[in-house]
Amino acid sequence: MPVLVVTVVAQHPPSSSDQSVTEDLSQGRTFTFTIAPKLPAFIFKLIPLLQPPDEFGNAQSTIRDIEVYRENSKQAFQHLTGCDLKGMVPPGSGAEFFRTVDINFDGYNDIFLETLHGATGNESGCVWLYNPTAEHFEYSKEFSSLSSFSLDPGRKIIFTFATGGMLGLVHNAKEFRVENNHPVIIWSEVQDWDNSKNQLHCIVKERRGTEMAVVRDTWSKLRDDKNPPCDPKSAVQFNPR
């Protein structure tokens, strides 16, 4: 199985309008989110890790801490920990890099922070699940490992898609369902280019009981990348964002 590397978007000189291609987080940010209808709003204060702009003037500051407040409270009741904030790269200008999403389909919105983004559209970040019993947010290593995800609330399925090049022909697509608050893979499609054979190779697997079984193993014709055995467009079944 190929290793798909998230490539950081190259930061080019600002346009003629003299705008940074990255978000300026030097002043921090404050977000107010509703986690559930019956809960008070939560306020998230992003504390900046100050960094000077790059040689082209693009903002480089990121985030070093996230404070969480309940509505009308002046005292933070939690700091979001567990995420490697030191590895965060500046989000692209206008990116929705900090947002809520009910990733485990329990009726409570969770928190997502984008920490890496790629030129091919790959995205990865950190997820904190809201625990209604403890009434706070908990970092999830498992959900944080799901890069470039979309949700199908009707089927309660998480779909991930990562491209490794060749305009998406080299890709890794997966579907997960949530069991006992853990993502469980139920389907995968992995397509790679074999340099020794000059062919695309696609393997599709589905969950059968507790194991993933190969249901399709196909190759493209020799040196043919125009008729892939697995079309990435068909793999991307939904993308609500």
Secondary structure, 3 states (H helix, E strand, C coil): CCCCCCCECCCCCCCCCCCCCECCCCCCEEEEECCCCCCCCEEEEEEEECCCCCCCCCCCCEEEEEEEEECCCCCCCEECCCCCHHHCCCCECCCCCEEEECCCCCCCCEEEEEEEEECCCCEEEEEEEEECCCCEEEECHHHHCCCCEEEECCCCEEEEEEEEEHHHCEEEEEEEEEECCEEEEEEEEEEEEECCCCEEEEEEEEEECCEEEEEEEEECCCCCCCCCCCCHHHHCCCCCC
